[in-house]
Structure formats: C-alpha cells, structure tokens
Amino acid sequence: MSADAAFAQRYGRGPVATVCAADINRHCNRLHHGRGEVRACLQSNWRRLSHDCRSVLRNPGGGQRWR
C-alpha cells in the first residue's frame, strides 16, 4: 500500500485531510481520525499550521467549523 493510500485510509479523503496532510503528519501523526483527536490536535497547533490548512479548517465545506 502506498503512503498516500495508507494516509487516506487512516485520516479520510475530505478537504481537511487532503489539504492538511503534511500538517497532520508533522503534528498529529499518532492520532486517529473520527474521534475528533486530529481536529483537536490541529487546533492546538494552529500557529504552526500551513496557511492552506488554516484556510480549509476555517471553511471545510459542510464539516465542522471553528476559529
């Protein structure tokens, strides 16, 4: 299985998982998708996230919205 396929299987294929993939790998690698752990981790690392990741977290398109 490729690294991209393994990431998609673990974190999903939605806009946050797609745009924030590098940030998730860097800051939240050991957490699991689906229980709010990754989103909470991203929020706690807000200032360290890429501009694009912060943008998609502000407006994920039908998903959770914060900040």
PyMOL Python script that loads the backbone (N, CA, C, O; Angstrom):
from pymol import cmd

cmd.read_pdbstr("""\
ATOM      1  N   MET A   1       0.849  -1.167   0.000  1.00  0.00           N
ATOM      2  CA  MET A   1       0.000   0.000   0.000  1.00  0.00           C
ATOM      3  C   MET A   1       0.903   1.242   0.000  1.00  0.00           C
ATOM      4  O   MET A   1       1.872   1.312   0.756  1.00  0.00           O
ATOM      5  N   SER A   2       0.577   2.210  -0.850  1.00  0.00           N
ATOM      6  CA  SER A   2       1.379   3.432  -0.913  1.00  0.00           C
ATOM      7  C   SER A   2       1.152   4.278   0.337  1.00  0.00           C
ATOM      8  O   SER A   2       0.176   4.087   1.061  1.00  0.00           O
ATOM      9  N   ALA A   3       2.058   5.206   0.577  1.00  0.00           N
ATOM     10  CA  ALA A   3       1.924   6.097   1.736  1.00  0.00           C
ATOM     11  C   ALA A   3       0.662   6.932   1.623  1.00  0.00           C
ATOM     12  O   ALA A   3      -0.016   7.162   2.625  1.00  0.00           O
ATOM     13  N   ASP A   4       0.331   7.394   0.409  1.00  0.00           N
ATOM     14  CA  ASP A   4      -0.888   8.181   0.212  1.00  0.00           C
ATOM     15  C   ASP A   4      -2.135   7.360   0.502  1.00  0.00           C
ATOM     16  O   ASP A   4      -3.076   7.860   1.118  1.00  0.00           O
ATOM     17  N   ALA A   5      -2.151   6.118   0.070  1.00  0.00           N
ATOM     18  CA  ALA A   5      -3.302   5.255   0.325  1.00  0.00           C
ATOM     19  C   ALA A   5      -3.440   4.957   1.809  1.00  0.00           C
ATOM     20  O   ALA A   5      -4.551   4.942   2.339  1.00  0.00           O
ATOM     21  N   ALA A   6      -2.334   4.722   2.476  1.00  0.00           N
ATOM     22  CA  ALA A   6      -2.369   4.458   3.921  1.00  0.00           C
ATOM     23  C   ALA A   6      -2.864   5.686   4.668  1.00  0.00           C
ATOM     24  O   ALA A   6      -3.647   5.558   5.609  1.00  0.00           O
ATOM     25  N   PHE A   7      -2.422   6.879   4.268  1.00  0.00           N
ATOM     26  CA  PHE A   7      -2.868   8.113   4.898  1.00  0.00           C
ATOM     27  C   PHE A   7      -4.373   8.282   4.693  1.00  0.00           C
ATOM     28  O   PHE A   7      -5.096   8.585   5.642  1.00  0.00           O
ATOM     29  N   ALA A   8      -4.846   8.090   3.472  1.00  0.00           N
ATOM     30  CA  ALA A   8      -6.275   8.244   3.170  1.00  0.00           C
ATOM     31  C   ALA A   8      -7.109   7.251   3.966  1.00  0.00           C
ATOM     32  O   ALA A   8      -8.187   7.593   4.450  1.00  0.00           O
ATOM     33  N   GLN A   9      -6.622   6.033   4.103  1.00  0.00           N
ATOM     34  CA  GLN A   9      -7.352   5.029   4.872  1.00  0.00           C
ATOM     35  C   GLN A   9      -7.428   5.422   6.343  1.00  0.00           C
ATOM     36  O   GLN A   9      -8.451   5.195   6.990  1.00  0.00           O
ATOM     37  N   ARG A  10      -6.374   6.000   6.871  1.00  0.00           N
ATOM     38  CA  ARG A  10      -6.336   6.354   8.294  1.00  0.00           C
ATOM     39  C   ARG A  10      -7.050   7.672   8.589  1.00  0.00           C
ATOM     40  O   ARG A  10      -7.738   7.778   9.605  1.00  0.00           O
ATOM     41  N   TYR A  11      -6.903   8.682   7.719  1.00  0.00           N
ATOM     42  CA  TYR A  11      -7.421  10.017   8.008  1.00  0.00           C
ATOM     43  C   TYR A  11      -8.565  10.462   7.109  1.00  0.00           C
ATOM     44  O   TYR A  11      -9.131  11.530   7.340  1.00  0.00           O
ATOM     45  N   GLY A  12      -8.921   9.699   6.110  1.00  0.00           N
ATOM     46  CA  GLY A  12     -10.011  10.082   5.227  1.00  0.00           C
ATOM     47  C   GLY A  12      -9.516  10.820   3.996  1.00  0.00           C
ATOM     48  O   GLY A  12      -8.315  11.010   3.804  1.00  0.00           O
ATOM     49  N   ARG A  13     -10.462  11.231   3.169  1.00  0.00           N
ATOM     50  CA  ARG A  13     -10.130  11.899   1.918  1.00  0.00           C
ATOM     51  C   ARG A  13     -10.823  13.249   1.800  1.00  0.00           C
ATOM     52  O   ARG A  13     -10.847  13.836   0.718  1.00  0.00           O
ATOM     53  N   GLY A  14     -11.378  13.744   2.880  1.00  0.00           N
ATOM     54  CA  GLY A  14     -12.072  15.025   2.859  1.00  0.00           C
ATOM     55  C   GLY A  14     -11.112  16.185   2.675  1.00  0.00           C
ATOM     56  O   GLY A  14      -9.897  15.991   2.630  1.00  0.00           O
ATOM     57  N   PRO A  15     -11.658  17.404   2.568  1.00  0.00           N
ATOM     58  CA  PRO A  15     -10.809  18.573   2.316  1.00  0.00           C
ATOM     59  C   PRO A  15      -9.774  18.819   3.406  1.00  0.00           C
ATOM     60  O   PRO A  15      -8.645  19.199   3.098  1.00  0.00           O
ATOM     61  N   VAL A  16     -10.123  18.617   4.656  1.00  0.00           N
ATOM     62  CA  VAL A  16      -9.150  18.848   5.733  1.00  0.00           C
ATOM     63  C   VAL A  16      -8.023  17.821   5.636  1.00  0.00           C
ATOM     64  O   VAL A  16      -6.851  18.191   5.705  1.00  0.00           O
ATOM     65  N   ALA A  17      -8.353  16.550   5.479  1.00  0.00           N
ATOM     66  CA  ALA A  17      -7.324  15.508   5.376  1.00  0.00           C
ATOM     67  C   ALA A  17      -6.446  15.726   4.153  1.00  0.00           C
ATOM     68  O   ALA A  17      -5.241  15.485   4.211  1.00  0.00           O
ATOM     69  N   THR A  18      -7.026  16.175   3.050  1.00  0.00           N
ATOM     70  CA  THR A  18      -6.262  16.373   1.826  1.00  0.00           C
ATOM     71  C   THR A  18      -5.336  17.582   1.929  1.00  0.00           C
ATOM     72  O   THR A  18      -4.141  17.476   1.654  1.00  0.00           O
ATOM     73  N   VAL A  19      -5.883  18.721   2.322  1.00  0.00           N
ATOM     74  CA  VAL A  19      -5.098  19.961   2.367  1.00  0.00           C
ATOM     75  C   VAL A  19      -4.120  19.968   3.537  1.00  0.00           C
ATOM     76  O   VAL A  19      -3.025  20.519   3.424  1.00  0.00           O
ATOM     77  N   CYS A  20      -4.498  19.370   4.644  1.00  0.00           N
ATOM     78  CA  CYS A  20      -3.677  19.406   5.858  1.00  0.00           C
ATOM     79  C   CYS A  20      -2.802  18.172   6.031  1.00  0.00           C
ATOM     80  O   CYS A  20      -2.267  17.954   7.118  1.00  0.00           O
ATOM     81  N   ALA A  21      -2.644  17.369   5.003  1.00  0.00           N
ATOM     82  CA  ALA A  21      -1.911  16.106   5.132  1.00  0.00           C
ATOM     83  C   ALA A  21      -0.518  16.298   5.726  1.00  0.00           C
ATOM     84  O   ALA A  21      -0.139  15.563   6.638  1.00  0.00           O
ATOM     85  N   ALA A  22       0.243  17.258   5.236  1.00  0.00           N
ATOM     86  CA  ALA A  22       1.601  17.471   5.759  1.00  0.00           C
ATOM     87  C   ALA A  22       1.562  17.920   7.214  1.00  0.00           C
ATOM     88  O   ALA A  22       2.386  17.491   8.021  1.00  0.00           O
ATOM     89  N   ASP A  23       0.601  18.785   7.550  1.00  0.00           N
ATOM     90  CA  ASP A  23       0.474  19.252   8.933  1.00  0.00           C
ATOM     91  C   ASP A  23       0.044  18.121   9.861  1.00  0.00           C
ATOM     92  O   ASP A  23       0.524  18.026  10.991  1.00  0.00           O
ATOM     93  N   ILE A  24      -0.854  17.269   9.390  1.00  0.00           N
ATOM     94  CA  ILE A  24      -1.291  16.124  10.195  1.00  0.00           C
ATOM     95  C   ILE A  24      -0.103  15.189  10.432  1.00  0.00           C
ATOM     96  O   ILE A  24       0.116  14.731  11.554  1.00  0.00           O
ATOM     97  N   ASN A  25       0.652  14.914   9.387  1.00  0.00           N
ATOM     98  CA  ASN A  25       1.825  14.042   9.541  1.00  0.00           C
ATOM     99  C   ASN A  25       2.852  14.648  10.488  1.00  0.00           C
ATOM    100  O   ASN A  25       3.481  13.929  11.266  1.00  0.00           O
ATOM    101  N   ARG A  26       3.023  15.944  10.427  1.00  0.00           N
ATOM    102  CA  ARG A  26       4.033  16.619  11.249  1.00  0.00           C
ATOM    103  C   ARG A  26       3.619  16.731  12.710  1.00  0.00           C
ATOM    104  O   ARG A  26       4.436  16.495  13.600  1.00  0.00           O
ATOM    105  N   HIS A  27       2.356  17.090  12.975  1.00  0.00           N
ATOM    106  CA  HIS A  27       1.932  17.431  14.330  1.00  0.00           C
ATOM    107  C   HIS A  27       1.019  16.402  14.997  1.00  0.00           C
ATOM    108  O   HIS A  27       0.951  16.345  16.225  1.00  0.00           O
ATOM    109  N   CYS A  28       0.323  15.595  14.210  1.00  0.00           N
ATOM    110  CA  CYS A  28      -0.751  14.755  14.766  1.00  0.00           C
ATOM    111  C   CYS A  28      -0.656  13.309  14.297  1.00  0.00           C
ATOM    112  O   CYS A  28      -1.662  12.601  14.259  1.00  0.00           O
ATOM    113  N   ASN A  29       0.508  12.882  13.951  1.00  0.00           N
ATOM    114  CA  ASN A  29       0.740  11.589  13.323  1.00  0.00           C
ATOM    115  C   ASN A  29       0.213  10.395  14.112  1.00  0.00           C
ATOM    116  O   ASN A  29      -0.223   9.416  13.506  1.00  0.00           O
ATOM    117  N   ARG A  30       0.237  10.441  15.394  1.00  0.00           N
ATOM    118  CA  ARG A  30      -0.129   9.262  16.198  1.00  0.00           C
ATOM    119  C   ARG A  30      -1.605   9.209  16.590  1.00  0.00           C
ATOM    120  O   ARG A  30      -2.026   8.310  17.317  1.00  0.00           O
ATOM    121  N   LEU A  31      -2.379  10.165  16.111  1.00  0.00           N
ATOM    122  CA  LEU A  31      -3.789  10.238  16.492  1.00  0.00           C
ATOM    123  C   LEU A  31      -4.659   9.589  15.433  1.00  0.00           C
ATOM    124  O   LEU A  31      -4.206   9.340  14.316  1.00  0.00           O
ATOM    125  N   HIS A  32      -5.917   9.311  15.786  1.00  0.00           N
ATOM    126  CA  HIS A  32      -6.833   8.616  14.885  1.00  0.00           C
ATOM    127  C   HIS A  32      -7.973   9.517  14.445  1.00  0.00           C
ATOM    128  O   HIS A  32      -8.528  10.284  15.232  1.00  0.00           O
ATOM    129  N   HIS A  33      -8.302   9.404  13.184  1.00  0.00           N
ATOM    130  CA  HIS A  33      -9.407  10.142  12.583  1.00  0.00           C
ATOM    131  C   HIS A  33     -10.737   9.592  13.101  1.00  0.00           C
ATOM    132  O   HIS A  33     -10.856   8.401  13.388  1.00  0.00           O
ATOM    133  N   GLY A  34     -11.720  10.457  13.215  1.00  0.00           N
ATOM    134  CA  GLY A  34     -13.070  10.006  13.539  1.00  0.00           C
ATOM    135  C   GLY A  34     -13.486  10.208  14.975  1.00  0.00           C
ATOM    136  O   GLY A  34     -14.663  10.049  15.299  1.00  0.00           O
ATOM    137  N   ARG A  35     -12.569  10.550  15.835  1.00  0.00           N
ATOM    138  CA  ARG A  35     -12.908  10.773  17.245  1.00  0.00           C
ATOM    139  C   ARG A  35     -12.633  12.214  17.672  1.00  0.00           C
ATOM    140  O   ARG A  35     -12.694  12.538  18.858  1.00  0.00           O
ATOM    141  N   GLY A  36     -12.333  13.074  16.704  1.00  0.00           N
ATOM    142  CA  GLY A  36     -12.058  14.466  16.994  1.00  0.00           C
ATOM    143  C   GLY A  36     -10.632  14.727  17.450  1.00  0.00           C
ATOM    144  O   GLY A  36     -10.265  15.873  17.708  1.00  0.00           O
ATOM    145  N   GLU A  37      -9.830  13.683  17.551  1.00  0.00           N
ATOM    146  CA  GLU A  37      -8.458  13.837  18.045  1.00  0.00           C
ATOM    147  C   GLU A  37      -7.592  14.649  17.086  1.00  0.00           C
ATOM    148  O   GLU A  37      -6.841  15.526  17.514  1.00  0.00           O
ATOM    149  N   VAL A  38      -7.696  14.361  15.793  1.00  0.00           N
ATOM    150  CA  VAL A  38      -6.859  15.055  14.819  1.00  0.00           C
ATOM    151  C   VAL A  38      -7.255  16.517  14.746  1.00  0.00           C
ATOM    152  O   VAL A  38      -6.390  17.393  14.723  1.00  0.00           O
ATOM    153  N   ARG A  39      -8.545  16.791  14.709  1.00  0.00           N
ATOM    154  CA  ARG A  39      -9.013  18.178  14.643  1.00  0.00           C
ATOM    155  C   ARG A  39      -8.583  18.953  15.888  1.00  0.00           C
ATOM    156  O   ARG A  39      -8.170  20.107  15.783  1.00  0.00           O
ATOM    157  N   ALA A  40      -8.675  18.341  17.046  1.00  0.00           N
ATOM    158  CA  ALA A  40      -8.235  18.993  18.281  1.00  0.00           C
ATOM    159  C   ALA A  40      -6.728  19.247  18.244  1.00  0.00           C
ATOM    160  O   ALA A  40      -6.262  20.295  18.692  1.00  0.00           O
ATOM    161  N   CYS A  41      -5.980  18.304  17.719  1.00  0.00           N
ATOM    162  CA  CYS A  41      -4.535  18.467  17.589  1.00  0.00           C
ATOM    163  C   CYS A  41      -4.205  19.617  16.643  1.00  0.00           C
ATOM    164  O   CYS A  41      -3.342  20.442  16.943  1.00  0.00           O
ATOM    165  N   LEU A  42      -4.890  19.674  15.504  1.00  0.00           N
ATOM    166  CA  LEU A  42      -4.661  20.771  14.571  1.00  0.00           C
ATOM    167  C   LEU A  42      -4.979  22.106  15.222  1.00  0.00           C
ATOM    168  O   LEU A  42      -4.239  23.076  15.061  1.00  0.00           O
ATOM    169  N   GLN A  43      -6.065  22.151  15.948  1.00  0.00           N
ATOM    170  CA  GLN A  43      -6.448  23.393  16.609  1.00  0.00           C
ATOM    171  C   GLN A  43      -5.392  23.800  17.644  1.00  0.00           C
ATOM    172  O   GLN A  43      -5.069  24.982  17.765  1.00  0.00           O
ATOM    173  N   SER A  44      -4.865  22.848  18.376  1.00  0.00           N
ATOM    174  CA  SER A  44      -3.861  23.175  19.395  1.00  0.00           C
ATOM    175  C   SER A  44      -2.522  23.579  18.770  1.00  0.00           C
ATOM    176  O   SER A  44      -1.688  24.191  19.437  1.00  0.00           O
ATOM    177  N   ASN A  45      -2.315  23.244  17.505  1.00  0.00           N
ATOM    178  CA  ASN A  45      -1.093  23.615  16.787  1.00  0.00           C
ATOM    179  C   ASN A  45      -1.349  24.712  15.758  1.00  0.00           C
ATOM    180  O   ASN A  45      -0.573  24.874  14.817  1.00  0.00           O
ATOM    181  N   TRP A  46      -2.411  25.449  15.931  1.00  0.00           N
ATOM    182  CA  TRP A  46      -2.901  26.429  14.956  1.00  0.00           C
ATOM    183  C   TRP A  46      -1.783  27.303  14.382  1.00  0.00           C
ATOM    184  O   TRP A  46      -1.676  27.430  13.163  1.00  0.00           O
ATOM    185  N   ARG A  47      -0.972  27.891  15.209  1.00  0.00           N
ATOM    186  CA  ARG A  47       0.063  28.828  14.741  1.00  0.00           C
ATOM    187  C   ARG A  47       1.161  28.137  13.926  1.00  0.00           C
ATOM    188  O   ARG A  47       1.886  28.798  13.182  1.00  0.00           O
ATOM    189  N   ARG A  48       1.285  26.842  14.060  1.00  0.00           N
ATOM    190  CA  ARG A  48       2.313  26.087  13.323  1.00  0.00           C
ATOM    191  C   ARG A  48       1.802  25.547  11.992  1.00  0.00           C
ATOM    192  O   ARG A  48       2.590  25.041  11.194  1.00  0.00           O
ATOM    193  N   LEU A  49       0.503  25.643  11.739  1.00  0.00           N
ATOM    194  CA  LEU A  49      -0.090  25.065  10.530  1.00  0.00           C
ATOM    195  C   LEU A  49       0.188  25.920   9.304  1.00  0.00           C
ATOM    196  O   LEU A  49       0.409  27.127   9.400  1.00  0.00           O
ATOM    197  N   SER A  50       0.170  25.265   8.153  1.00  0.00           N
ATOM    198  CA  SER A  50       0.329  25.990   6.897  1.00  0.00           C
ATOM    199  C   SER A  50      -0.885  26.898   6.675  1.00  0.00           C
ATOM    200  O   SER A  50      -1.965  26.668   7.218  1.00  0.00           O
ATOM    201  N   HIS A  51      -0.675  27.918   5.874  1.00  0.00           N
ATOM    202  CA  HIS A  51      -1.756  28.855   5.554  1.00  0.00           C
ATOM    203  C   HIS A  51      -2.947  28.121   4.935  1.00  0.00           C
ATOM    204  O   HIS A  51      -4.093  28.376   5.307  1.00  0.00           O
ATOM    205  N   ASP A  52      -2.684  27.215   3.997  1.00  0.00           N
ATOM    206  CA  ASP A  52      -3.765  26.488   3.325  1.00  0.00           C
ATOM    207  C   ASP A  52      -4.546  25.618   4.299  1.00  0.00           C
ATOM    208  O   ASP A  52      -5.769  25.518   4.201  1.00  0.00           O
ATOM    209  N   CYS A  53      -3.849  24.991   5.235  1.00  0.00           N
ATOM    210  CA  CYS A  53      -4.531  24.156   6.221  1.00  0.00           C
ATOM    211  C   CYS A  53      -5.434  25.016   7.098  1.00  0.00           C
ATOM    212  O   CYS A  53      -6.581  24.652   7.353  1.00  0.00           O
ATOM    213  N   ARG A  54      -4.930  26.138   7.554  1.00  0.00           N
ATOM    214  CA  ARG A  54      -5.760  27.031   8.373  1.00  0.00           C
ATOM    215  C   ARG A  54      -6.981  27.508   7.599  1.00  0.00           C
ATOM    216  O   ARG A  54      -8.073  27.616   8.156  1.00  0.00           O
ATOM    217  N   SER A  55      -6.796  27.791   6.322  1.00  0.00           N
ATOM    218  CA  SER A  55      -7.918  28.244   5.492  1.00  0.00           C
ATOM    219  C   SER A  55      -9.003  27.186   5.385  1.00  0.00           C
ATOM    220  O   SER A  55     -10.186  27.494   5.527  1.00  0.00           O
ATOM    221  N   VAL A  56      -8.610  25.939   5.134  1.00  0.00           N
ATOM    222  CA  VAL A  56      -9.613  24.877   4.989  1.00  0.00           C
ATOM    223  C   VAL A  56     -10.276  24.564   6.330  1.00  0.00           C
ATOM    224  O   VAL A  56     -11.445  24.180   6.365  1.00  0.00           O
ATOM    225  N   LEU A  57      -9.549  24.722   7.423  1.00  0.00           N
ATOM    226  CA  LEU A  57     -10.152  24.499   8.737  1.00  0.00           C
ATOM    227  C   LEU A  57     -11.183  25.578   9.064  1.00  0.00           C
ATOM    228  O   LEU A  57     -12.159  25.315   9.767  1.00  0.00           O
ATOM    229  N   ARG A  58     -10.970  26.779   8.560  1.00  0.00           N
ATOM    230  CA  ARG A  58     -11.944  27.847   8.775  1.00  0.00           C
ATOM    231  C   ARG A  58     -13.219  27.601   7.997  1.00  0.00           C
ATOM    232  O   ARG A  58     -14.298  27.990   8.445  1.00  0.00           O
ATOM    233  N   ASN A  59     -13.120  26.963   6.844  1.00  0.00           N
ATOM    234  CA  ASN A  59     -14.279  26.724   5.994  1.00  0.00           C
ATOM    235  C   ASN A  59     -14.148  25.378   5.294  1.00  0.00           C
ATOM    236  O   ASN A  59     -13.834  25.330   4.105  1.00  0.00           O
ATOM    237  N   PRO A  60     -14.385  24.280   6.017  1.00  0.00           N
ATOM    238  CA  PRO A  60     -14.179  22.942   5.460  1.00  0.00           C
ATOM    239  C   PRO A  60     -15.255  22.478   4.485  1.00  0.00           C
ATOM    240  O   PRO A  60     -15.164  21.367   3.963  1.00  0.00           O
ATOM    241  N   GLY A  61     -16.265  23.295   4.226  1.00  0.00           N
ATOM    242  CA  GLY A  61     -17.288  22.917   3.250  1.00  0.00           C
ATOM    243  C   GLY A  61     -18.239  21.867   3.769  1.00  0.00           C
ATOM    244  O   GLY A  61     -18.257  20.744   3.264  1.00  0.00           O
ATOM    245  N   GLY A  62     -19.026  22.208   4.763  1.00  0.00           N
ATOM    246  CA  GLY A  62     -20.021  21.287   5.285  1.00  0.00           C
ATOM    247  C   GLY A  62     -19.580  20.534   6.515  1.00  0.00           C
ATOM    248  O   GLY A  62     -20.388  19.864   7.158  1.00  0.00           O
ATOM    249  N   GLY A  63     -18.321  20.635   6.848  1.00  0.00           N
ATOM    250  CA  GLY A  63     -17.834  19.956   8.040  1.00  0.00           C
ATOM    251  C   GLY A  63     -17.885  20.874   9.238  1.00  0.00           C
ATOM    252  O   GLY A  63     -18.595  21.879   9.240  1.00  0.00           O
ATOM    253  N   GLN A  64     -17.143  20.528  10.234  1.00  0.00           N
ATOM    254  CA  GLN A  64     -17.048  21.312  11.446  1.00  0.00           C
ATOM    255  C   GLN A  64     -16.375  22.647  11.132  1.00  0.00           C
ATOM    256  O   GLN A  64     -15.505  22.716  10.264  1.00  0.00           O
ATOM    257  N   ARG A  65     -16.772  23.696  11.830  1.00  0.00           N
ATOM    258  CA  ARG A  65     -16.166  24.998  11.571  1.00  0.00           C
ATOM    259  C   ARG A  65     -15.737  25.627  12.883  1.00  0.00           C
ATOM    260  O   ARG A  65     -16.484  25.593  13.861  1.00  0.00           O
ATOM    261  N   TRP A  66     -14.547  26.198  12.914  1.00  0.00           N
ATOM    262  CA  TRP A  66     -14.076  26.877  14.099  1.00  0.00           C
ATOM    263  C   TRP A  66     -13.053  27.921  13.743  1.00  0.00           C
ATOM    264  O   TRP A  66     -12.514  27.918  12.637  1.00  0.00           O
ATOM    265  N   ARG A  67     -12.784  28.798  14.656  1.00  0.00           N
ATOM    266  CA  ARG A  67     -11.863  29.941  14.569  1.00  0.00           C
ATOM    267  C   ARG A  67     -12.395  30.989  13.683  1.00  0.00           C
ATOM    268  O   ARG A  67     -11.752  32.022  13.493  1.00  0.00           O
TER     269      ARG A  67
END
""", "prot")
cmd.dss("prot")
cmd.show_as("cartoon", "prot")
cmd.util.cbc("prot")
cmd.orient("prot")
